[in-house]
Amino acid sequence: MAVTALETGMIEACVRALEGTLDATPTSSWAGTDPAVARDLLTRLARVEARISAHTMAAARVLEKARQTARNDSGNDSPGTGTGTSTGATISIDFGGDRHGASDLVNTANRIEEQTTHTEAALAAGDITAKQADVIARALASLPDDVLDAQRDTCERTLLKDAQKLTLKDLRARARRITDAYKTSEDEVDADEDTLLRQQEEQARAKTSFSMWDNRDGTYTGRFTLPEAQAVMLKTALDALAAPHQKVGTVNAATGEHDEVGFGQSYPQRLGHAFASLVELLPADRLPSNGGVSAVVTVNLDLNTLMGGLKAAGLSDGTRISAEQARRLACTAQLVPMVLNGRSLPLDLGSANRYFNQSSRRALERRDGGCTAPGCDRDPRWCESHHLTPHAISRTTDIRDGALLCTFHHHRVHDQGWAGRINPTDGVVEWRLPGSSTWHRNHRYRP
């Protein structure tokens, strides 16, 4: 149904009136307002905001429908819909720059129109919020295919009534069992809820991701998306570790007292320290191995460092850490301390097993630092353990006759018949190619 010029004029007059009222009311006017009055006005403003959001969605639908009509007619956008690649992009260009938020607005507006009958009117009246309206629309969209119109109407009215007293989280939970508004069998309602939850969990797994990057200042920044159940588990663990009684920090050398870094600071900072503690507490002995690489992080430090020296230590991937942190980590059962002698060789060598065990593998990681092939930069995580003298000949497994090689160079060594040895002077692995008399080594930095 086309909007008449009179109706368009009413909309423009409404927007002008809102703008004029706000122009005449500076935010400084709130100073000195009685708290009880402020609370009441805040509630009323929230309802006004909900009413405005209904009009915002209606406007977004106008743009979206115009764009779709123009594309269907000519394959091009209508001049009035803007220059964005989508309606959401156009809205974000016009104001705010939040393309994701604008696209969500368009999608919610369409969902409410397509799935509901009474919800938009409730939103326009300020009876529910935009988020509550979206929950109701999503719930109706997920109803079984055989639902009747009368049953759909009952579900919507029930949810609109429940929205008056439930939190948003509880409203979502209520929506998953909304078929109880017309089904009498509890088993059927349970089955409907289970179906919805399984669909939600499958979608959550598809959206699950994790990324992190080096800030090059001693910190990493990351972001992740987790399924709800695992997110709750993580949040619960972090809240426990971030509790006020937990001591987070180090001993102050001047006062001898514990500096509780994070205590009394912001909640996100406390959660950050808690997350760091959680990583240290991971049951690394239960984590899987990948390609022979242990999930356990090794702390490599000199005996002098362990006894109180100042020489920096290193993790198994080459990351350098302070002597103090190395001693702290060496005290935990989750990170394995490897004490080295003066030549930076592990003190505990050798194994009589067919395969390199965890201890010998960690020793190889410390000694070699990664793939030993000349010029290769693969770190230990990408490497496999190799017998310099075939096990069939030596009948033993000893790190003094072993080396780390990445998968590519491991194949090269076997296919091309490279000869390998441990240099007797400095203990570095060296390789000699067939037909050559020169030994080559990987000149990896070994601090």
C-alpha positions in Angstrom: 0.0 0.0 0.0 1.5 3.3 -1.1 2.1 6.0 1.4 0.2 9.2 0.6 1.7 12.7 0.6 -0.4 13.5 3.7 1.1 10.6 5.6 4.6 11.5 4.5 4.0 15.0 5.8 2.9 13.6 9.1 6.1 11.6 9.4 8.3 14.6 8.6 6.4 16.7 11.1 6.9 14.1 13.8 10.6 13.9 13.2 10.9 17.8 13.2 8.9 17.9 16.4 11.3 15.4 18.0 14.3 17.3 16.8 12.9 20.6 18.1 12.1 19.2 21.5 15.6 17.7 21.9 17.2 20.9 20.6 15.4 22.8 23.3 16.4 20.4 26.1 20.2 20.2 26.8 21.5 17.3 28.7 22.7 19.7 31.4 19.0 20.1 32.4 19.3 16.7 34.2 21.7 18.2 36.8 20.0 18.2 40.2 17.1 16.0 39.2 15.7 14.0 42.1 16.9 10.3 41.7 13.4 8.9 42.0 12.2 11.3 39.3 15.2 10.5 37.1 14.5 6.8 37.4 10.9 7.3 36.3 11.9 9.5 33.4 14.6 7.1 32.4 12.0 4.3 32.0 9.8 6.6 30.0 12.7 7.6 27.8 13.4 3.9 27.2 9.9 3.4 26.1 10.2 6.4 23.8 13.4 4.9 22.4 11.5 1.6 21.7 8.8 3.6 19.9 11.3 5.4 17.8 13.0 2.1 16.9 9.7 0.9 15.4 9.7 3.9 13.1 13.4 3.3 12.4 12.7 -0.2 11.3 9.8 0.9 9.2 12.1 3.4 7.4 14.7 0.7 6.9 12.1 -1.5 5.2 11.1 1.3 2.8 14.7 1.5 1.7 15.1 -2.3 1.5 11.9 -2.8 -0.6 12.8 0.0 -2.9 16.2 -1.5 -3.5 14.8 -5.0 -4.2 12.1 -3.5 -6.5 14.7 -1.6 -8.5 17.0 -4.6 -8.8 14.1 -6.8 -10.0 13.0 -4.3 -12.6 16.3 -3.2 -14.0 19.1 -4.9 -12.2 20.3 -1.6 -10.7 19.5 0.1 -7.4 17.0 2.9 -7.2 18.7 6.4 -6.9 16.9 7.0 -3.7 18.3 4.0 -1.9 21.9 5.3 -1.7 25.3 4.3 -2.9 26.0 1.4 -0.4 26.4 -2.2 -1.5 23.4 -3.0 0.6 20.6 -1.2 2.5 22.6 -1.7 5.7 25.7 -0.2 4.1 23.7 2.8 2.9 22.3 3.4 6.4 25.8 3.2 7.9 27.2 5.6 5.3 24.5 8.1 6.2 25.1 8.0 9.9 27.3 6.2 12.4 29.4 4.0 10.1 28.2 0.8 11.9 27.5 -1.4 8.9 27.0 -4.5 11.0 24.5 -2.8 13.3 22.7 -1.3 10.3 22.4 -4.7 8.6 21.1 -6.1 11.9 18.5 -3.4 11.9 17.3 -4.2 8.4 17.2 -8.0 9.1 15.3 -7.5 12.4 12.8 -5.1 10.7 12.1 -7.7 7.9 11.9 -10.6 10.4 9.3 -8.7 12.5 7.2 -7.9 9.5 7.4 -11.4 8.0 6.9 -13.4 11.2 4.7 -11.4 13.6 1.2 -9.9 13.7 1.1 -7.9 16.9 4.7 -7.4 17.8 5.4 -4.3 15.7 2.4 -2.5 17.2 3.6 -3.4 20.7 7.1 -2.0 19.9 5.5 1.2 18.4 3.5 1.6 21.6 6.6 1.3 23.8 5.4 -1.9 25.4 8.5 -4.0 24.5 12.0 -3.3 23.4 13.5 -3.8 20.0 15.5 -6.8 21.3 12.4 -8.4 22.9 10.7 -7.9 19.5 13.5 -9.7 17.8 13.4 -12.6 20.2 9.6 -13.0 19.6 10.1 -12.8 15.8 12.9 -15.4 15.9 10.7 -17.7 18.1 7.8 -17.6 15.7 10.2 -18.2 12.8 11.4 -21.4 14.4 7.9 -22.9 15.1 7.2 -26.3 13.5 6.1 -26.3 9.9 2.7 -27.8 10.8 1.7 -24.9 13.2 -1.7 -23.4 12.5 -2.3 -19.7 12.2 -4.4 -19.7 15.4 -1.6 -21.5 17.2 1.0 -19.0 15.9 -1.2 -16.2 17.1 -1.5 -17.8 20.6 2.3 -18.2 20.8 2.9 -14.5 19.8 0.4 -13.2 22.4 1.8 -15.4 25.1 5.4 -14.1 24.4 4.2 -10.5 24.3 2.7 -11.0 27.7 5.7 -12.8 29.1 8.0 -10.0 27.8 6.4 -7.7 30.4 7.9 -9.6 33.3 10.9 -11.7 32.0 14.5 -10.6 31.5 15.8 -10.9 27.9 17.7 -14.1 28.7 14.6 -15.7 30.3 12.5 -14.6 27.4 14.8 -16.5 25.0 14.5 -19.6 27.2 10.7 -19.2 27.3 10.6 -18.8 23.6 12.3 -22.2 23.1 9.4 -23.9 24.9 6.6 -21.7 23.4 4.9 -24.6 21.8 3.5 -25.4 25.3 1.0 -22.5 24.5 -0.9 -24.9 22.3 0.5 -28.4 22.8 -0.7 -30.4 25.8 2.0 -33.1 25.8 5.1 -32.3 27.8 7.0 -34.8 25.8 6.2 -32.9 22.6 7.3 -29.6 24.0 10.5 -31.2 25.2 11.1 -32.6 21.8 10.5 -29.2 20.2 12.9 -27.5 22.6 15.5 -30.1 22.0 15.2 -29.6 18.2 15.7 -25.9 18.6 18.7 -26.3 20.9 20.4 -28.8 18.5 19.9 -26.4 15.7 21.3 -23.5 17.8 24.3 -25.6 18.8 25.0 -26.6 15.2 24.9 -23.0 14.1 27.1 -22.0 17.1 29.7 -24.6 16.1 29.8 -23.2 12.6 30.4 -19.7 14.0 33.0 -20.8 16.5 36.4 -19.1 15.9 39.6 -18.0 17.6 42.3 -15.6 16.5 45.1 -13.8 18.3 48.0 -11.6 17.1 51.2 -10.3 18.5 51.2 -6.7 19.6 55.0 -6.7 19.7 55.1 -5.2 23.1 55.1 -8.3 25.2 51.3 -8.8 24.9 48.9 -10.6 22.5 45.4 -9.5 21.6 42.7 -11.8 20.4 39.0 -12.4 19.9 36.9 -15.5 19.9 33.3 -16.8 19.4 32.3 -19.7 21.5 29.2 -21.9 21.8 27.0 -20.8 24.7 27.8 -23.8 26.9 31.5 -23.5 26.6 31.3 -19.7 27.0 29.5 -20.2 30.3 32.1 -22.7 31.5 34.9 -20.2 30.6 33.1 -17.3 32.3 32.4 -19.4 35.4 36.1 -20.4 35.7 37.3 -16.8 35.1 34.9 -15.4 37.7 36.2 -17.9 40.2 39.8 -17.0 39.5 39.0 -13.2 39.5 37.3 -13.4 42.9 38.6 -10.7 45.3 40.3 -13.2 47.6 42.5 -14.4 44.8 46.0 -12.8 44.9 47.2 -11.7 41.4 50.6 -10.1 41.1 54.2 -10.3 42.3 56.2 -9.6 45.4 57.3 -6.0 45.7 61.1 -6.1 46.1 61.2 -2.9 48.0 58.4 -3.6 50.6 58.4 -7.4 50.5 54.6 -7.3 50.2 52.4 -8.8 47.5 51.4 -6.3 44.9 47.9 -7.5 43.9 47.8 -6.4 40.2 44.2 -6.3 39.2 42.8 -6.3 42.8 40.4 -3.4 43.1 40.9 -2.5 39.4 38.3 -2.9 36.7 36.4 -6.1 36.2 37.8 -6.6 32.6 41.4 -6.3 34.0 40.7 -8.9 36.7 39.2 -11.2 34.1 42.3 -10.7 32.0 44.6 -11.8 34.8 42.2 -14.7 35.5 42.4 -15.8 31.9 46.3 -15.7 32.1 46.1 -17.9 35.3 43.6 -20.3 33.6 46.1 -20.8 30.7 48.8 -21.7 33.2 46.5 -24.2 34.9 45.6 -26.1 31.8 46.0 -29.9 32.3 48.6 -30.1 29.7 49.3 -33.8 30.4 45.8 -34.5 29.1 46.0 -32.5 25.9 46.4 -34.3 22.7 49.7 -34.4 20.7 49.8 -33.4 17.0 52.5 -34.9 14.8 54.5 -35.9 17.9 54.5 -32.4 19.3 53.6 -32.3 23.0 51.0 -29.7 24.0 53.1 -29.1 27.1 55.1 -25.8 27.0 58.7 -26.2 28.2 60.4 -23.6 30.3 64.1 -23.8 29.4 66.4 -22.2 32.0 69.9 -22.4 33.2 70.6 -23.9 36.6 71.9 -20.5 37.7 68.5 -18.9 36.8 66.6 -21.6 38.7 68.7 -20.8 41.7 68.1 -17.1 41.6 70.2 -15.7 38.7 69.1 -13.0 36.3 69.6 -14.7 32.9 66.5 -14.8 30.8 64.8 -18.1 30.0 62.9 -19.3 27.0 59.7 -21.3 26.2 59.8 -24.1 23.7 58.7 -21.9 20.8 61.6 -19.5 21.4 59.7 -16.9 23.4 62.0 -15.2 25.9 60.7 -14.6 29.4 62.3 -13.0 32.5 64.2 -15.1 35.1 61.6 -14.3 37.7 58.7 -15.5 35.6 60.7 -18.6 34.6 61.2 -19.5 38.2 57.5 -19.0 38.9 56.4 -21.1 35.9 59.0 -23.8 36.8 57.1 -24.2 40.1 53.9 -25.3 38.3 53.1 -28.8 37.3 51.6 -27.6 33.9 54.8 -26.1 32.4 57.8 -28.4 32.4 61.2 -26.9 33.6 64.2 -28.2 31.7 67.4 -27.3 33.5 70.5 -26.9 31.3 74.2 -27.1 31.9 76.8 -24.6 30.9 76.9 -25.7 27.3 73.1 -25.2 27.0 72.5 -28.9 26.5 69.9 -30.8 28.5 71.4 -32.6 31.5 69.2 -35.7 31.1 70.0 -37.4 27.8 69.1 -40.7 26.1 66.3 -43.2 25.9 66.3 -47.0 25.1 62.8 -46.8 23.6 62.0 -47.2 19.9 60.4 -43.8 19.8 61.4 -40.5 21.4 59.3 -40.1 24.5 58.0 -36.8 25.9 61.2 -36.1 27.9 63.6 -36.7 25.0 61.3 -34.9 22.6 61.4 -31.8 24.8 65.1 -32.1 25.0 65.3 -32.1 21.2 63.0 -29.0 21.1 65.3 -27.2 23.4 68.5 -28.2 21.7 67.5 -27.8 18.1 64.9 -24.9 18.4 63.1 -26.2 15.3 63.9 -27.9 12.1 67.6 -28.6 11.8 67.7 -28.5 8.0 69.9 -25.6 6.8 67.8 -22.4 6.2 64.5 -23.9 7.4 62.5 -21.7 9.9 59.9 -24.2 11.1 59.6 -24.1 14.9 59.3 -27.3 17.0 55.5 -27.5 16.7 55.9 -28.4 13.0 58.7 -30.9 13.5 59.1 -34.6 13.9 61.9 -36.6 15.7 64.4 -38.3 13.4 67.1 -40.9 14.2 70.4 -39.9 12.6 71.4 -43.5 12.7 68.5 -45.7 11.7 67.0 -47.4 14.7 67.3 -50.8 12.9 71.1 -50.3 13.1 71.6 -48.5 16.4 68.8 -50.4 18.2 68.5 -47.4 20.5 66.8 -44.0 20.8 69.0 -41.3 22.2 68.9 -37.5 21.7 72.6 -37.7 21.0 71.7 -39.4 17.8 68.4 -37.6 17.1 67.3 -34.4 15.4 64.2 -32.4 14.7 63.0 -32.1 11.1 59.9 -30.6 9.6 57.8 -33.0 7.5 59.1 -31.6 4.2 62.8 -32.0 5.2 62.2 -35.3 6.9 61.0 -36.7 3.6 64.0 -35.1 1.9 66.5 -36.7 4.3 65.1 -40.1 3.7 64.5 -39.8 0.0 67.8 -38.2 -0.9 70.0 -40.0 1.7 71.3 -37.0 3.7 73.9 -37.8 6.3 73.5 -36.2 9.7 75.6 -35.8 12.8 75.9 -33.9 16.1 78.9 -31.6 16.0 81.2 -32.8 18.8 82.2 -29.3 19.7 79.0 -27.4 20.2 76.3 -30.1 19.9 74.6 -28.6 16.9 73.0 -30.9 14.3 74.7 -30.8 10.9 73.8 -32.3 7.5 75.8 -33.4 4.5 74.1 -33.8 1.1 74.9 -36.8 -1.1 78.2 -36.3 -3.1 79.3 -33.5 -0.8 82.0 -33.4 1.8 80.8 -30.2 3.5 78.7 -30.2 6.6 75.9 -27.6 6.8 73.9 -26.4 9.8 70.8 -24.3 10.5 72.1 -21.0 11.8 69.1 -20.4 14.0 69.5 -17.8 16.8 70.1 -19.6 20.1 70.2 -17.0 22.9 
